[in-house]
Amino acid sequence: MSKEPILILFGKNVQKHRIGQGKLAELAGLHRTYIGMIERAEKNITLCNIEKIAKALKIDIKELIEK
């Protein structure tokens, strides 16, 4: 199964901005393995979780979906 380009882009942007997988998970209130799955484009993340990650990283949501 091929991965959706938007999920790959999002995952790469999370990796680019993150402060450590465990720390990001803690700040966002999400599980560490879930963050890893997002970074590998294995999960189709919800808008609510996108917002949690952006807030934890202290960035605008648009930075997570821009090329």
A tleap script that builds the chain and sets N, CA, C and O, in Angstrom:
source leaprc.protein.ff14SB
mol = sequence {
  NMET SER LYS GLU PRO ILE LEU ILE LEU PHE
  GLY LYS ASN VAL GLN LYS HIE ARG ILE GLY
  GLN GLY LYS LEU ALA GLU LEU ALA GLY LEU
  HIE ARG THR TYR ILE GLY MET ILE GLU ARG
  ALA GLU LYS ASN ILE THR LEU CYS ASN ILE
  GLU LYS ILE ALA LYS ALA LEU LYS ILE ASP
  ILE LYS GLU LEU ILE GLU CLYS
}
set mol.1.N position { 0.845 -1.177 0.000 }
set mol.1.CA position { 0.000 0.000 0.000 }
set mol.1.C position { 0.894 1.246 0.000 }
set mol.1.O position { 1.793 1.372 0.832 }
set mol.2.N position { 0.641 2.157 -0.934 }
set mol.2.CA position { 1.441 3.375 -1.003 }
set mol.2.C position { 0.925 4.399 0.012 }
set mol.2.O position { -0.252 4.412 0.370 }
set mol.3.N position { 1.822 5.231 0.449 }
set mol.3.CA position { 1.475 6.254 1.437 }
set mol.3.C position { 1.039 7.523 0.723 }
set mol.3.O position { 1.582 7.879 -0.322 }
set mol.4.N position { 0.064 8.193 1.293 }
set mol.4.CA position { -0.447 9.436 0.738 }
set mol.4.C position { 0.622 10.532 0.858 }
set mol.4.O position { 1.236 10.673 1.915 }
set mol.5.N position { 0.849 11.304 -0.202 }
set mol.5.CA position { 1.872 12.362 -0.161 }
set mol.5.C position { 1.683 13.370 0.973 }
set mol.5.O position { 2.666 13.825 1.558 }
set mol.6.N position { 0.447 13.722 1.291 }
set mol.6.CA position { 0.214 14.689 2.364 }
set mol.6.C position { 0.650 14.127 3.716 }
set mol.6.O position { 1.128 14.872 4.572 }
set mol.7.N position { 0.488 12.824 3.912 }
set mol.7.CA position { 0.917 12.202 5.174 }
set mol.7.C position { 2.433 12.165 5.266 }
set mol.7.O position { 3.002 12.363 6.340 }
set mol.8.N position { 3.086 11.913 4.136 }
set mol.8.CA position { 4.551 11.907 4.109 }
set mol.8.C position { 5.075 13.308 4.413 }
set mol.8.O position { 5.980 13.472 5.232 }
set mol.9.N position { 4.509 14.312 3.756 }
set mol.9.CA position { 4.907 15.706 3.995 }
set mol.9.C position { 4.697 16.097 5.456 }
set mol.9.O position { 5.580 16.680 6.085 }
set mol.10.N position { 3.520 15.771 5.988 }
set mol.10.CA position { 3.219 16.105 7.377 }
set mol.10.C position { 4.226 15.446 8.323 }
set mol.10.O position { 4.763 16.096 9.221 }
set mol.11.N position { 4.473 14.167 8.116 }
set mol.11.CA position { 5.414 13.439 8.967 }
set mol.11.C position { 6.810 14.035 8.936 }
set mol.11.O position { 7.458 14.164 9.975 }
set mol.12.N position { 7.276 14.401 7.738 }
set mol.12.CA position { 8.597 15.018 7.620 }
set mol.12.C position { 8.645 16.361 8.333 }
set mol.12.O position { 9.647 16.700 8.964 }
set mol.13.N position { 7.561 17.127 8.233 }
set mol.13.CA position { 7.531 18.428 8.910 }
set mol.13.C position { 7.478 18.274 10.425 }
set mol.13.O position { 8.068 19.082 11.144 }
set mol.14.N position { 6.797 17.271 10.917 }
set mol.14.CA position { 6.798 17.009 12.367 }
set mol.14.C position { 8.226 16.687 12.808 }
set mol.14.O position { 8.708 17.212 13.811 }
set mol.15.N position { 8.892 15.823 12.050 }
set mol.15.CA position { 10.278 15.472 12.385 }
set mol.15.C position { 11.181 16.699 12.370 }
set mol.15.O position { 12.042 16.851 13.237 }
set mol.16.N position { 10.984 17.571 11.389 }
set mol.16.CA position { 11.824 18.765 11.246 }
set mol.16.C position { 11.679 19.696 12.452 }
set mol.16.O position { 12.656 20.310 12.881 }
set mol.17.N position { 10.473 19.802 12.993 }
set mol.17.CA position { 10.201 20.760 14.069 }
set mol.17.C position { 10.265 20.151 15.471 }
set mol.17.O position { 10.318 20.883 16.459 }
set mol.18.N position { 10.263 18.853 15.564 }
set mol.18.CA position { 10.092 18.243 16.890 }
set mol.18.C position { 11.286 18.436 17.807 }
set mol.18.O position { 12.400 18.749 17.386 }
set mol.19.N position { 10.996 18.234 19.057 }
set mol.19.CA position { 11.959 18.467 20.129 }
set mol.19.C position { 12.316 17.161 20.824 }
set mol.19.O position { 12.754 17.154 21.974 }
set mol.20.N position { 12.124 16.064 20.115 }
set mol.20.CA position { 12.285 14.736 20.681 }
set mol.20.C position { 10.928 14.058 20.708 }
set mol.20.O position { 9.943 14.635 21.167 }
set mol.21.N position { 10.885 12.841 20.218 }
set mol.21.CA position { 9.605 12.144 20.079 }
set mol.21.C position { 8.861 12.012 21.402 }
set mol.21.O position { 7.658 12.266 21.469 }
set mol.22.N position { 9.563 11.620 22.438 }
set mol.22.CA position { 8.926 11.461 23.748 }
set mol.22.C position { 8.435 12.779 24.315 }
set mol.22.O position { 7.340 12.847 24.873 }
set mol.23.N position { 9.233 13.822 24.176 }
set mol.23.CA position { 8.859 15.148 24.687 }
set mol.23.C position { 7.664 15.697 23.924 }
set mol.23.O position { 6.746 16.252 24.528 }
set mol.24.N position { 7.665 15.548 22.598 }
set mol.24.CA position { 6.537 16.007 21.794 }
set mol.24.C position { 5.265 15.270 22.191 }
set mol.24.O position { 4.210 15.884 22.351 }
set mol.25.N position { 5.364 13.965 22.348 }
set mol.25.CA position { 4.197 13.168 22.744 }
set mol.25.C position { 3.648 13.649 24.083 }
set mol.25.O position { 2.437 13.795 24.250 }
set mol.26.N position { 4.533 13.890 25.020 }
set mol.26.CA position { 4.123 14.365 26.349 }
set mol.26.C position { 3.425 15.718 26.257 }
set mol.26.O position { 2.344 15.898 26.818 }
set mol.27.N position { 4.031 16.661 25.559 }
set mol.27.CA position { 3.456 18.002 25.445 }
set mol.27.C position { 2.131 18.017 24.688 }
set mol.27.O position { 1.250 18.823 24.987 }
set mol.28.N position { 1.993 17.125 23.708 }
set mol.28.CA position { 0.774 17.076 22.900 }
set mol.28.C position { -0.311 16.196 23.524 }
set mol.28.O position { -1.458 16.216 23.078 }
set mol.29.N position { 0.046 15.429 24.550 }
set mol.29.CA position { -0.920 14.529 25.172 }
set mol.29.C position { -1.233 13.324 24.295 }
set mol.29.O position { -2.344 12.796 24.315 }
set mol.30.N position { -0.233 12.897 23.523 }
set mol.30.CA position { -0.385 11.752 22.638 }
set mol.30.C position { 0.671 10.710 22.980 }
set mol.30.O position { 1.653 11.019 23.654 }
set mol.31.N position { 0.476 9.486 22.522 }
set mol.31.CA position { 1.435 8.418 22.825 }
set mol.31.C position { 2.657 8.536 21.920 }
set mol.31.O position { 2.548 8.925 20.758 }
set mol.32.N position { 3.804 8.200 22.461 }
set mol.32.CA position { 5.076 8.271 21.736 }
set mol.32.C position { 5.054 7.434 20.457 }
set mol.32.O position { 5.564 7.870 19.425 }
set mol.33.N position { 4.476 6.254 20.514 }
set mol.33.CA position { 4.433 5.404 19.318 }
set mol.33.C position { 3.503 5.994 18.254 }
set mol.33.O position { 3.733 5.803 17.060 }
set mol.34.N position { 2.469 6.700 18.672 }
set mol.34.CA position { 1.571 7.365 17.732 }
set mol.34.C position { 2.323 8.462 16.978 }
set mol.34.O position { 2.141 8.620 15.770 }
set mol.35.N position { 3.163 9.217 17.679 }
set mol.35.CA position { 3.977 10.249 17.038 }
set mol.35.C position { 4.892 9.606 15.997 }
set mol.35.O position { 5.040 10.124 14.891 }
set mol.36.N position { 5.496 8.493 16.350 }
set mol.36.CA position { 6.366 7.778 15.408 }
set mol.36.C position { 5.611 7.318 14.173 }
set mol.36.O position { 6.122 7.407 13.057 }
set mol.37.N position { 4.398 6.828 14.371 }
set mol.37.CA position { 3.584 6.377 13.242 }
set mol.37.C position { 3.202 7.550 12.338 }
set mol.37.O position { 3.129 7.397 11.118 }
set mol.38.N position { 2.965 8.698 12.923 }
set mol.38.CA position { 2.666 9.904 12.144 }
set mol.38.C position { 3.896 10.300 11.329 }
set mol.38.O position { 3.785 10.621 10.146 }
set mol.39.N position { 5.057 10.277 11.961 }
set mol.39.CA position { 6.287 10.657 11.277 }
set mol.39.C position { 6.612 9.721 10.122 }
set mol.39.O position { 7.222 10.142 9.139 }
set mol.40.N position { 6.216 8.465 10.226 }
set mol.40.CA position { 6.454 7.486 9.152 }
set mol.40.C position { 5.287 7.405 8.174 }
set mol.40.O position { 5.269 6.533 7.305 }
set mol.41.N position { 4.316 8.303 8.305 }
set mol.41.CA position { 3.132 8.367 7.432 }
set mol.41.C position { 2.305 7.081 7.485 }
set mol.41.O position { 1.731 6.659 6.482 }
set mol.42.N position { 2.254 6.468 8.661 }
set mol.42.CA position { 1.483 5.240 8.841 }
set mol.42.C position { 0.080 5.503 9.392 }
set mol.42.O position { -0.761 4.603 9.394 }
set mol.43.N position { -0.174 6.705 9.849 }
set mol.43.CA position { -1.474 7.080 10.414 }
set mol.43.C position { -2.039 8.281 9.683 }
set mol.43.O position { -1.308 9.208 9.332 }
set mol.44.N position { -3.332 8.260 9.457 }
set mol.44.CA position { -4.034 9.414 8.900 }
set mol.44.C position { -4.528 10.222 10.096 }
set mol.44.O position { -5.578 9.930 10.668 }
set mol.45.N position { -3.772 11.222 10.456 }
set mol.45.CA position { -3.985 11.995 11.684 }
set mol.45.C position { -5.256 12.846 11.592 }
set mol.45.O position { -5.626 13.304 10.511 }
set mol.46.N position { -5.911 13.049 12.718 }
set mol.46.CA position { -7.120 13.876 12.772 }
set mol.46.C position { -6.757 15.349 12.940 }
set mol.46.O position { -5.652 15.685 13.368 }
set mol.47.N position { -7.687 16.204 12.604 }
set mol.47.CA position { -7.472 17.643 12.776 }
set mol.47.C position { -7.199 18.006 14.231 }
set mol.47.O position { -6.373 18.872 14.518 }
set mol.48.N position { -7.888 17.348 15.132 }
set mol.48.CA position { -7.686 17.634 16.566 }
set mol.48.C position { -6.248 17.331 16.975 }
set mol.48.O position { -5.640 18.100 17.719 }
set mol.49.N position { -5.704 16.220 16.497 }
set mol.49.CA position { -4.334 15.863 16.849 }
set mol.49.C position { -3.319 16.730 16.125 }
set mol.49.O position { -2.237 16.983 16.654 }
set mol.50.N position { -3.650 17.192 14.919 }
set mol.50.CA position { -2.782 18.143 14.227 }
set mol.50.C position { -2.656 19.408 15.078 }
set mol.50.O position { -1.562 19.946 15.254 }
set mol.51.N position { -3.781 19.868 15.597 }
set mol.51.CA position { -3.766 21.064 16.440 }
set mol.51.C position { -2.947 20.838 17.708 }
set mol.51.O position { -2.190 21.719 18.114 }
set mol.52.N position { -3.084 19.684 18.334 }
set mol.52.CA position { -2.310 19.378 19.549 }
set mol.52.C position { -0.814 19.412 19.267 }
set mol.52.O position { -0.040 19.959 20.053 }
set mol.53.N position { -0.412 18.825 18.143 }
set mol.53.CA position { 1.011 18.789 17.791 }
set mol.53.C position { 1.520 20.197 17.501 }
set mol.53.O position { 2.596 20.572 17.967 }
set mol.54.N position { 0.768 20.972 16.745 }
set mol.54.CA position { 1.182 22.345 16.438 }
set mol.54.C position { 1.333 23.172 17.713 }
set mol.54.O position { 2.304 23.913 17.866 }
set mol.55.N position { 0.379 23.046 18.619 }
set mol.55.CA position { 0.469 23.785 19.885 }
set mol.55.C position { 1.676 23.340 20.702 }
set mol.55.O position { 2.372 24.166 21.293 }
set mol.56.N position { 1.922 22.034 20.733 }
set mol.56.CA position { 3.070 21.515 21.485 }
set mol.56.C position { 4.383 22.025 20.903 }
set mol.56.O position { 5.334 22.293 21.638 }
set mol.57.N position { 4.431 22.157 19.574 }
set mol.57.CA position { 5.636 22.653 18.905 }
set mol.57.C position { 5.700 24.179 18.874 }
set mol.57.O position { 6.714 24.759 18.488 }
set mol.58.N position { 4.600 24.823 19.285 }
set mol.58.CA position { 4.491 26.286 19.284 }
set mol.58.C position { 4.688 26.854 17.879 }
set mol.58.O position { 5.435 27.810 17.668 }
set mol.59.N position { 3.988 26.229 16.922 }
set mol.59.CA position { 4.024 26.682 15.534 }
set mol.59.C position { 2.598 26.708 14.989 }
set mol.59.O position { 1.687 26.116 15.569 }
set mol.60.N position { 2.421 27.403 13.870 }
set mol.60.CA position { 1.129 27.400 13.186 }
set mol.60.C position { 0.922 26.058 12.499 }
set mol.60.O position { 1.878 25.424 12.052 }
set mol.61.N position { -0.305 25.642 12.420 }
set mol.61.CA position { -0.638 24.396 11.739 }
set mol.61.C position { -0.098 24.401 10.313 }
set mol.61.O position { 0.376 23.374 9.826 }
set mol.62.N position { -0.164 25.540 9.647 }
set mol.62.CA position { 0.261 25.607 8.249 }
set mol.62.C position { 1.716 25.179 8.064 }
set mol.62.O position { 2.081 24.700 6.991 }
set mol.63.N position { 2.548 25.344 9.087 }
set mol.63.CA position { 3.943 24.933 8.987 }
set mol.63.C position { 4.094 23.418 8.907 }
set mol.63.O position { 5.130 22.919 8.469 }
set mol.64.N position { 3.073 22.691 9.324 }
set mol.64.CA position { 3.126 21.237 9.290 }
set mol.64.C position { 2.647 20.675 7.953 }
set mol.64.O position { 2.823 19.489 7.675 }
set mol.65.N position { 2.043 21.526 7.131 }
set mol.65.CA position { 1.541 21.025 5.856 }
set mol.65.C position { 2.152 21.741 4.649 }
set mol.65.O position { 1.774 21.468 3.510 }
set mol.66.N position { 3.084 22.645 4.893 }
set mol.66.CA position { 3.751 23.365 3.808 }
set mol.66.C position { 4.961 22.581 3.300 }
set mol.66.O position { 5.644 21.885 4.051 }
set mol.67.N position { 5.194 22.723 2.005 }
set mol.67.CA position { 6.394 22.091 1.410 }
set mol.67.C position { 7.611 22.921 1.679 }
set mol.67.O position { 8.711 22.557 1.261 }
savepdb mol mol.pdb
quit
